[in-house]
C-alpha cells in the first residue's frame, strides 16, 4: 500500500475519537426503481450533516497550535466550527453579510466560544478576499474547503469507510463534484489501493467547473454560475483536486439540471424521509441519466449533505413542478369586456388549478394583461389548454422557460 492509503486510513481511524463512521445503506426504493443494487453513503448523518468536517478535522489535527480561518457560508464553515470546538482550536470564520441568519447561528452553535464569526462583503468573492488578507496579515492558517492536500486526504476517509462497510468495492461509485476535494480524495485513495471501480462524477448544470477544466486542460473560472446547488456550485475547481482528476474521461462527468434535482429532493423526503440539500441529492439524481448502464449492478451514491433549510421547500416544489411540466406561467392578453374572464375559466380542465392571478386593467384600452400561473396533473393538459386559448382568440406568452422574466416575475 502507498503512503496516501496509510495516511487516509490513519485519518479515518483518528476520526473515531470524535464521531462514528457514516452508514453505507442499501436503499430498497431506489434499487427497485432503477433495477440495480443501490447503496447510499450517508454523509448527511455526520454531526454537522455533511462530509466537510472530515477535511477540516484532518487539516486541523496536524496543526501545531495557532488559529485557523476560513471563508464559507455553508457546510465548510460549520465543519470548521465543529472541529474548532472539539479540537480546542481557535477559529475565525468569514461569512458574507447576506448569509441567512439560520446558517450563522448554526455555525456559532457548533463552534461555541472557540470561533469568531465575521460578516464581510455582500458576495462570496469579497468574503474570501477578506479572509485571505486576514491570514496574510496575521499568519493564521487559511483552510480551503477543497484546495488543500490535508483536506483532500481527510475527505478520502469516505472511501476508506465505504470499502470497509461493503467488504469490497461496488461496481460503480457516483459522487458529486464542486471544488473537487471529495472526488479527488476518494479517487486518489482507490487508485493508491490499486483497484478503481467505475466512477461517475456529477455536477450541477449551472456550475460545471470540472467539465470546463477537462475541456481546457486546466482549471478555468466559469463566466456565470447558478448558485441554487450551493454546496457544489463552484466557479473554478481547485488546482490540487484537478491534478488528481485531470485524467477523468469527460464522458464520465454528468451534468444535471438544477430544477430536476428538486424532484429528487422531494422524492427522497416523501418516500424515504431522507432530508438532502441540493448538493446532497446530486449523485442520486444522476441515476436517471445512467439508466440501463446500472441495471443489475451494485452502485454507491455519495449523499454529501443534508443541511436543507425548510424555508426553501416552496421554491424546491416550484422548481420541481416546472421541470416536470406540471406548472406554467403565462402572460395572457385578455379583451376588456364583461364575461372575458369567465370565457377563459371555462376552458380550464378539471385538474387545472390557478396558482397565481394578477390582472392589470388599463383605461381606454381594448385589452388587459393577466399574469397567470397554472398547475395541472399531467404535462399534456397544457397542450390542450393552449389549443383552446388559440381557438377562442386569446393571445399569450409562456414565461416558464424564460430565465430573465422568470426571475423577475415568478
N, C-alpha and C positions, 0 to 999 in steps of 0.2 A: 504494500500500500504506500501511496505517496504521502508527502508531508501535509498536503492540503486535506487529505482524508483524515489524518490523525488530528489536525487542528480543528476541523469541523466536528469530529466526533467528541473531541475534548470540550468544545464549546457546548455541544448538546448535553453532555454529562454535567457540566458546571451549572447549566440552567436548572437542573433538577433540584438544586438547593432553594430555588425561588418559585418555580411553577412546574406543573406536571406536563408531560407531552400532550399535545392536542390530539384528539382521536382521529383515526382514519376509518370511516364508517361506510359500509355498503348502503346504498340508497335504493330501496326496492322500487320506489315510484319512478325514478329516472331510469333504472335498469329495465323495467317493463316497458317504459315509453320508447326507449331507443334500442331495445333488443340487444343490450350489452350488459356487462357486469360493471356497473358504475359505482365508484367509491369517491367519497369526499374527504379531503384532508381539511379538517375544520379549524382553520386559523382564526375564525370568528369566535372561538372559545378560549382564547388566551385571556389573561387577566385584563388586558386593555382592548379585547375584541379585535385584534389584528396581529399580524406576524411582526410588526415593526419593532416590538420590544426585543426581538431576538438579536437583530443587528446592533441595537443600542446597548444591549447587555454585553455583547462580545467586545465591542469597542471600549466601553466604559470599565469593564473589569480589568482591562490591560493598562488603564491609566495609572500613572504614579502620582496621585494627588492632583490638585488643581481643579479648575472648573471646566464645564463643558457647555457649549452653546449650540443652538440650532435655530433654523427658521422653518416654521411649519404652521399650517392652520388646521391640521388634522391628526392622522394616526401617528406620524413620526413624533410630533410634539407630545402626544400622550404616552407613547412608548418611552421617550427620553425622560419625561417627568416621573413615570412609574419607577424607572430604573434609578433615577436620582434619589428617590425616597428610600428604595430598598438596598441600594449600594452605599448610601451615605455620601453621595457626590453632589456638589453644588452645581446647579444648572441655571442658565439664562436662556429663556425661550422667547424668541421673537415671533410675533404673530401679527398679521395685518389688522389694522383698525377695524376693517369690515368683517372680521371673523365673528360668526354668531356667538352670542353670549354663552349659549349652552356648551360650546366647544371650549371656550376659555375657562368656564367654571369647572368642566370635567378635567382639563389639564391641571388646573390648580388643585383640584381634589386629589389627583393621582400623585402630584409632586409634593404637596404639603409645604412645609417651611423650607424645603430644600431647593425650591425653584423660584426664580424671579421672572415673572411674565411681563414682557414689554410689548405694547401695541404700537407698531410703527408702520406707516405707509398704507395707502389705500389699495395697492396692488402688491402681489407677492414679490415681484422683482425688487420693489423698494424695500420690502421687509428683508429679503435675502441680502441685499447690499448693506443694510444697516447691521445685520448680524455679522457679516464678514468683516466689515470695518471695525466693529467692536472687538472681534477676535484678533485682528491685526494690531490694534492699539494696546490690548491688554495681555496678549499671549495666551488667551483662552483657546482650548481645543474646539475647533468647529467640527461638528458632527453632521456630515451629509446624510440624507436619508437613503442614498444608494451609491454614490460615487466615492466609496471608501473601502479599502481592502478588508478591514476588520468587520465592517458592516456586511459585506458580501459573504465573508466567512461565517458570520452569525446566521445569516438567512439560509445558508446551506444546511443548517440543522433541521429544516423542514424535510429535506430529502433523507437525512440520517434517520429521523423518526419514521418516515414512511417505509423505508426499507426494512427496518426492524419490525414494524407493526404488520406488514404484509408478508413477512417471511420470504422476501424476494422482491423482484421487480414486476410491475404491471406491464401490459403490452404497450400502453400509451399513457403519457402524462400530459395534461392540459393545464397551462398556467398563464395567468395574466402578466402583461408587461407594462410597466410605467417607465420609471427611471432605469429599470433593469437589474436592480440589486438582487431580488429574489430569484429571477430566472437565471441570472449568471451564477449565483451561489449554488443552486440545485444542479445546473448543468456541469459546473466545474467539479462538484463532488462526484457525480455519476461518471464523468469522464475519468477522474482520477482513480475510481474503483475499477475501471477497465471495461465496464458494460453499461451502455446507454440505451434505454428503450426508445421507442419513437417518442418524439416531443412535438407539441404544438404550442405556439406562443400566441396569445390573444391580446389585441389592442382595441381600444375604442376607436371607431372610425374617425372621430374628430381629434384624435391625439395619437396618431400612428408614428411615433418617433423612431421605433425600431425599423419599420418598413422604409422610412426615409433614409435612415443611416445605411441600411443594407444597399439601397439603390445608389447612394452616393459613395459608398465605400468608407465612410467616416461619419461620426455624429454631426447632424445639422439641426439648426433650430427651425421648427415649423413656423410658417408665416402666420398661421391662425390656429387657434386652439379652442375646442369645445370643452368647457370645464365641468360638464354635467357629471362625468365619471371622475370625480375629483381625486380619488385615490390612485388613479392611473393616468390622468391627463397631464402628461409631462411634455413640454415643448422640445426638449432635447435630451435624448438618452445619455446616460453617464458615460464618460470615457472608459473607465475601468470595466463596467459591465459590458460595453461594446467590444472590448478586447476579447472577452470570453465568447460573445455571441456573434462575432463577425462571420463565422463560417456557417451560420444557420441558413438553410435553404429558404429563399424568400417565399416559396410556396407553402412553407410550414408556418408562416405568420398569418394569422386570421385577423381580419378587421370587422368588428361587429357594430351595427348601428346603435347609437345611444338609446333611441326610443324602444328598440326591441329588447334591450336589457331590462327595461321596465316591466315587460311581460314576464320575464324570468323571475324578477324580484317578487312580483305579485303571486306567481305560481308557487314558488318555494314558501312564501309566507302563508298562503291559503291552504296548501295541501300538506306541507310538512311542518309548519310552524317554525321555519328557519328564517331568521331575520338577517338579510345580507344587504350591505351597502352596494352601490352600483359596481365598484371595482371588485367586490367580493363575488359578484354574480357573473363576472366576465367569462370565466372558464366554463361555467355550466351553460351559459347562453350559447357558447360556441358549439356545443353538441349538436345544435340544429344544423350547422353547416357541415359537420363531419359525416352525418348520415350513414350510408352503407359502409363507410370506411371503418366504423367502430362495431359493426354488427358481430355479436358473439365474442367480443374481445373484452379484456379486463382493462378498465380505464380509470385513472385517478384524476380528478379535477381538484385543483387547489382553490378552496374558498378562502380568500385572503383577509376578509374583514366583515364585521357586522355592525359597524358604527353608523347606523342609519337613524337619522333624525326623522321622527314620525310626522313632523310638520311638513316634510317633503312628500308624504304619501299622496295627497291630492294631485301634485304635479306628476308623480310616477303613474298614477291611474290615467291622467290626461294623456300623457305621452304614449302609454301602452295602447289606449283605445285608438288614438290617431294612427299609430303604426299598424294596428290590426285592421284598419279601415272601418272602425265602428263609430267614429266620431269625425265630423267635418264642420268647418266654419265657412259660411257664405256671406258675401255682401250681395244683398238682393235689391234690385230696383223695382219698387212696387208703385203701381198707379195710386195717386192720391184721390181716391173715390170711395164712397161708402161701400162696404162689402168686399173690398180687395183683400183685406187680411183674412176674412172668412173663406174666400176662394182658395187662398194659399193653404190654410189649415186643413181644408177638405182633401188635399192631395197627399197629406201625410199618411203613412201606413200605420197599422195597429201597433207596431213595435217601434215606431219613430217617436222620439221624445225630444222636445225642445229644451236644451240645457242653458241657452242664453238667447236673449232677445233684446235688441236695442233699436228703437225706431226714431229717426230724425225727420220730423215733418217740417218742411220749409214752406213759407207762404209764397203765393204767386208761382208755384211750381206744379207741374203736372205729375211729377213722380217724387217719391220719397225714398230714402235709403234705409235699409234694415241690415243690421249685423245679427246673424242668427247662427247658433251652434246647435247641431242635431246629433243625438246619439241613437243608435239602432242596434239590432241584434245580429245582422249579417251584412257584409260589405255590399252584396248585390242590391240591397234596399236603396242605396244611393243612386245606382244606375236607373232604377225605376222612378225615383223622385226627380232626378234631373230631366228624364224624358217627359214627365208630366209637366214640369215647370216650362219646358220648351213648348209643349203643346198649348199651354194657356197663355203664352206670350210673355212670361216673366223672363227678365234677363238677370244674370247673376255672375259672380266671380268666386271661385273656390280659393279661399285663403289658406287652407290647411297645409299645403306644401310650400308656401312662400315663407322662407325663413325670416326675412326682414319684417314683412307685415305681420306675420305670426307673432314675432317677438313683441311688436308694438301693441297689437290689438288683442291677441289671445293671452 
